[in-house]
Amino acid sequence: MDGEYQKGPDQRTVKEPEDSFVPTPMQVAQSLRRFAEPPLRAAYHVAREVVLYPRAQRILRAYEAHYQEARRVYASKGHTMKQALTQVLVRAFSADKPDALLTLPDRYGPCVERIRRYAQAQLERSACCWLFPKPPTGPFPEAVRDIPAVREGAVIAVQLKDWLSVEGLDELCDIVLPQLEANVYGTHLIVDKVYVYRNLVSRAKEQVSWTWHYDNHPPGITKLMVYLTDVTEQTGPFEYLRSARTKEALYRTPTPLSGYGRISPSRLQRYLAEGYESCRVTGPCGTLLFFDENVVHKANVAKSGVRDAVVLQIRPATFRPERYIDSRWTGSFQHRDFNADPYDTVPRLKEGMLSG
């Protein structure tokens, strides 16, 4: 790799290990789920971790080797890294507060406004969105607000289907990502996922991302979240655990595709007893969060109003992309969170995911 612009992702692949018969997480889950009634759920997760732990360690080694190669490619063009990636846990930025890590220039505000207007219009049209949790019946009225399940408070979030057409995202990447390449990663970057969604006022039970968790992804995969509305305590802010003394976010060491990323109520209470506290990030439209996915965090269900946001999942690349967002390596809600092979940048559909 020479670090010049590439017309596509790095096609090099990692050699399959000799013990490639190790089952996929879906296969293990299908075989064990029938035994995973509530009294046995803990045993189920222990068994799953034992089976998948060797695979997790291979993934971690592969991602570390990939990161080091990406650093060499970046450095070969005279770039230098100013800060170690592991030092960035959760950081919040705004245009009126200069920061050595990331500066938001004057054009940042108009860029966010373009994204906000486009997202707002699309998130109000049922044909453009997925609903979470998915209502049991359809078809739906044209306006999301008129869908019975939404009016009844049974839907937590509205998720935009077409992430590639969002106006302003390329400019947002051009503003932010070169700074993160130089100041944080010391590598070229690609946007691995784009998530555009709206948190609704809901009475639904908190679940998946709306419960305490860490993403359990390989190191180097991080997220940028931009608030597209003013966010208060009542509109579903991002929340994370941090030390009450040092204010440093609580980080969990990942075991990708192994272990269990959800934080049980009893474990949460232990963290609180050990001196950790929750921190909700509120702020005006345009507030930008940069966070490691393996800090303990959660979304919140809105109690009044809505919260619109765009989230970019980013990762190192061993090539210099022409565009940070590209269908060849950028996915969204319907794609797997990450690929086990770090050189495989193609978005892969989740098992059982239906398109359309």
N, C-alpha and C positions, 0 to 999 in steps of 0.2 A: 504493500500500500504506500502510495506516495503523498497522500493527503490532499490531492487535488480534487476538484469537483467530480463526483461519480454520477453516472446516469442511473444507477440502481444500487441496492444494498450489497454489502459484501457477501459473495456467494460461497465463501469458505464454510465448511461444516465441521463440527466436532465429530471425531470417530465414535461410533456407537460402542459402548462398553461390552465386554464379552458376556456379562450377565444381563443382557438386554431383555431377558424374560421377565424382569421386575414389572409387576402390573402397574397400570396407570392408576391415578387416584380415583377415577370413576369406577374402574373395575373393582378396586378394593372396597369402595363405598357400597357398590351394589351387592357385593358378597357379604358384607358385614351389617348393612343397614337393617336387615330383618332381625338382628339380635340387639339393635341399638335402642330399645325402649328406655324410657327415662332412668330406671334403676341400674341399667347396664351401660349408660351412655359414656361414663368415664372410662370403663374398660374398653369400649369401642375405640375411643380416641387413643388410648395407650397402644392397643393392637395396631391401629393404623400407623402410628408413629414408628413402631418397631419395624413394620414391613417396609416403610418408605424412607427411613432414616438414611440408609446407604445412598439412595438416589439423591436425597437432599444434599449430602456432602459432595457428591460429584457435581451437582448444579452449582454449588457455591464455589468450588475450585474452578469450574469452567468460566463463571462470571468474573472471578478475580483475574484469571489469565486474560480474558477478553479486555478487561479494564486496563490492565498493564499494557497490552498491545495498543489500545486506543490512545493511551498517554504517549506512547512512543511515536505514533503517527502524528499526533498533535505537536509534540515537541520538535519533530523533524522539520517543521516549518518555522521554528524560532519562537513558538509560544511558550509561556511559562505559567505554572499554576501558582496562585497566590495563597490559597487556603485549602486545607485538606477536606475532602468531602465529608468525612465522619464528624466534622465540627459543626455541621449545619443540621439541626434537629427540627426546630420550628422557628421561622422568621416571618414577621409581618412587615409589609412595606406600604407606604403611601406617597403620593406625589409631593406632598408638602413636608416630608421628612427625609432629607438626604441621607444616604447610607453608603458606606464604603463598599459593601458587597453588591448592591444593586441600586442604580439611580433611575428614576422614572422621569423621562424628559417631558417637555411641554406637549409633544404629540401623543403622549400616552393617554391623556384624558379623552381627546376626540376619538382615539382608536377604541377605547373601552365603550364610548357612547355608540359607536357603530355596531359593535358586537351586541350591546344591550338592546338596541332597537330591533335588530334582526332576531335575536333570541326571543325577545318578548312576543313578537308577532308569531313566530313559529310555534312557540310553546302553548299558544292559545288555540291551536288547530289540532284536533284529534288525529287527523290523517298523517300528521308530521311526527307523531310521538308514540312512545310506549308508556304505559301506565304501570306503576309499581306500588303495591302488589297488583298483579293483573286481575281485573274484574272477571268474574266467571262468564259473563254474557256480553254479546255485541250483536250487531254493529252499533257504533256509537254516534251520537249527534256530532255535528261539525265542530262545535265549540267545546273545548275541554270542560269549561265550567258547567255545561249542561249535561254532562255524563252523570247518571244517577249515583254511581259509586263515588264520584268526586263530591257531589252535593251532600252525600251522606257522611263524608269524612272517612271513607274506607281506603282512599288512595293517599300514599305518603308523598310520592314524587312523580313528576312528568319528565320523561327523558327524550331528548331530541334524537330522531332517527338519522338524519342526514348531517353528519358532523363536517363533511368536507366542503359544504357550501356556505358555511357561516362567514359572513362578511367581517373582515377585520382581523381574523386569526393569524394570517400570515404576517401582517404588520406587527401584531402583538409579539409573535415569535422573534421577529427581527429586532425588536426593542429589547427584549429580555434575555433571550438565549445566548447571544454572543457574550454578554456579561457573565452569565453563569459558566460558559465554557472557559473563560479566562480566569474568573475569580474563585470558582468552586471546583469544577471537574478537572480542568486541564486536559479535556478531550473535546472532539466534536460531539454534537448532540443530535438526536432525532426525537421527534414527538411520537411516542409509542401508542398513546391513546388520547382521544379527545372526548370529554364528557360534558355535555351541555344539559342542564336540568333545572327543574324548579321544585323546591320543597313546598308542599301545600299545607294548609291548615288541615289537620287530620286527627281522628280519634283512634286510628289504627295502632296496634301494638308495635312498639319499637322492635326492629328486627334487622338482620344482616348489618349493613353499614351504620344503622341507627342504634347499634349497641356498642359497648366498649370492645375494641379489638386492635390488633395491629395486622398489617396486610400480609406479613410473612413472605415478602418478596426478596429476591437477591439484593444485596447492597448495590447501590448505584442507581436504582430505580427510584425516582422521587416524583413529587407532584407540585405543580403550580396551580393554585386556586385563585380566581379573580371573582370577587363579588360584583354582580351585575345589578344589584339593588342595595339600598341602605339596609344594613343588617343590625338588628337589635337582639336583646335577650329573647324576645318573643317570636322572632322570625326564623328560628332554626340555625343558629350560628355553629361553626366548626368548634369543637371542644377537644381538649387534650389534657393528659395528666402531666404534671411537672412537680419538681421538688419545691416545697414551700420555702425552703431556705435559699437554694441557689437559683430557682426559677428555670432550671434545666429540664427539658422534656424527658419523660421516662421512655427509654429505648429498650426494645426486646430483640435479642439476637435471633435472626431468622433461621428456620429450617425449611426451605421452600418445598412445597408439595408434601410436607410432612408436618406433624404436630397439629396444633389447633390454635388459630389466631384469635378466637373469641375469649374475652376476659369474663370469668364467672363473677356473680355478685360477691361470693366469698373472697375471691382473689382481689377484687376491687376494694373490699373493706380492709384487707391486709395492706394494700398499697396506701390507703388513707391513714391507717394506723402507723405506718412506717414513715410518715411525714410528707406524702405526696398530696397534691390538691388539684382540683380541676380548674381549667382556665378556658373560658369561652371567648372567642375572638369576634368582637363586634367592630363595626366600622362603616364608613360611607361607601357608596358605589365606587368601585375602582380599587378598594383595598385588595392587596395581593398577598397571598400566603405561599411560602415556599417551605415544604416540609418533607422529612424522611418518612416513608410509608410505614416504617417499623417502629415509630413512636406509638404509644397507646393513645387512641383517639376515637372519636365518634362524630356522626352527624346528629342533629337534633330535629325532632318533628316540630314544625311551626305551630305556634299557638294563636298567632294573629298575623295577618298579612302573609306574604310569600317571600321566599328567598330564591333568586335566580343566580346561577353561578356557572362558570366555565372552568373545567379542570383539565390541565395538560399533564399527562404522565410522560416523563422524559427519561432517557437513558443514554449512556455513552455509545458512540459509533466509531468503527475503525475506518470510516470514510467520511468525506466532507459532502454533505447533501446539498443539492441545488435548492431544495426547499425543506424546511423543517417538518412540515406536514405534507404527507404524500400517501396515497392509497397503497403504495407498495410496502409501507411499513407502519402506517397509522391505522389503528382500529378504534373501536368504541365499545358500547355496552354489550354488544352481541359477541364480542371476541374474548378469548382467554386472557386472563390478567397479564400473563407473560409467557414466553416460550422457554422450555427447559434448555434449549441450545441458544446461547447468547448471540451466535452468528446467524441464527434463523430469525430474520426480521419480518417475515410475512405474517400479517394478522391471521390468526386461526380461530374459526368459529368455535364457540363453546359446544360441547357435546350435547345433543338434544335441542340445540337452538334452531328455531325455524326462522327463515328470513322473511322479510315483508312486514 
